[in-house]
């Protein structure tokens, strides 16, 4: 059973930083594409960033230059370092995993990020 457990969300002031983490189990982490999406109530889930097994990264234009995705294969964990946070970054962030062996996507439960003064 694949499990993705997010951590690191919370309340931060505009301009501040947070680091999200997602610990994966039940999947061969080293070959999975990992990522982060976010979704505001009533809107579609949108890509934030992904990182492939080889380390190639992809970012949404709205967070380019502010957020950095990374992975630690030894810890089966993917991270999202968020700097320069803005109020419009406030929403729920979901961890994502794609298993290329079975072509399935998996999602975490989500972690709330709130940017407010």
Secondary structure, DSSP 4 states (H G I P E B T S, - for coil): --EEEEE--EEE-TT--EEEEEEEESS-GGGSEEEEEEE-TTS--EEEEEE-TT--EEE-GGGTTTEEEEEETTTTEEEEEE-S--GGG-EEEEEEEEETTTTEEEE---EEEEE--
